[in-house]
Amino acid sequence: MKAERLIKILLLLQHGQTVTTRRMAEELEVSERTIHRDMESLSAAGLPIYAEKGRTGGWRLVDHWKQKLSWLKEQEMLALFLPPAGKIIQDLHMDDGGEDRIQKLLLSLPEQSKKTAWNVWSRIYVDMGTWKDGQEEAGPELDVLKKAVMEDRKVQMIYEKADGTVTKGTICPLGLIAKANQWYVAALNDKGEYRSYKHARVKMVTGTEETFERPVDFHLASYWEKSKKQFIRNLPTYTATLRVSPEAYPRLRFTGRFVTLDGKGRAGADGWVDQSLSFNTEEEAIGFVTGFGSQVKVIKPEALIEKIKARAQGILDLYK
């Protein structure tokens, strides 16, 4: 709805920074022409919005003009009280202020919302860790990247790609992303291309004194979501049809990092289910099937059946 979109535009402008038409269009998933019409509507309503021309131009509110917290709906205000992810705070060496921060936020809320907000804080906990100990901890490289991100400074980095290739170059770090218990850095490479680098593959990173100009159109959250979708689209696909026992079928979704069930399986009279699955590679499919032992049988393709037989024979030979 247009009204909700206008409110989102105002929220984007609340921070006092200049926001480009392109960024607003991407953020709100509309055309740039629609954004121009929205800005005309806001100006006609008497809101002090003006445009700055030039390469670093965009839209902004008149300085010192802002709205109160009453813009927020009750559920949005309560969301502010969700506890922060402890591991993220720990990795970044940032003290979140704990209950002091919550007390300050409580002072800004209407009386009827304070009790509910405190209940949210005391009843919901966000854990970014894993069940197993020994997950990879953030090393000193993350500190260097964090400093570079905050100060708009270039870094020199040695990086190992997924295929084992090691590269060396200079990047402009634009932001850090925490996904589950892994860190990524979004950056411009030395060719001026946007790239995401996994912290676990950074072999060495050295800060420099050289600064860079941050792209005015770059928005970290929008970039990451777009990057994720592109990554998933580019994943290789290997499809196989399996016959799965009733005991194993409920566990299919909890094994394999990129295993996808293609539609709903078809159950036979004996309870076994014919299910099509997609894998990244044939090797992943082989490992997946052999891991279930006699509870999963390959229906097709024929080539996979033969390779499963060979893998099983290799296991038997190993124990002779």
Secondary structure, 3 states (H helix, E strand, C coil): CHHHHHHHHHHHHCCCCCECHHHHHHHHCCCHHHHHHHHHHHHHCCCCEEEECCCCCEEEECCCCCCCHHHCCHHHHHHCCCCCCHHHHHHCCCCCCHHHHHHHHHHCCCHHHHHHHHHHHHHCCCCCCCCCCCCCCCCHHHHHHHHHHHHCEEEEEEEECCCCCEEEEEEEEEEEEEECCEEEEEEECCCCCEEEEEHHHEEEEEEEEEECCCCCCCCHHHHHHHHHHHHHHHCCCEEEEEEECCCCHHHHHHCCCCCEECCCCEECCCCCEEEEEEECCHHHHHHHHHHCHHHEEEEECHHHHHHHHHHHHHHHHHCC
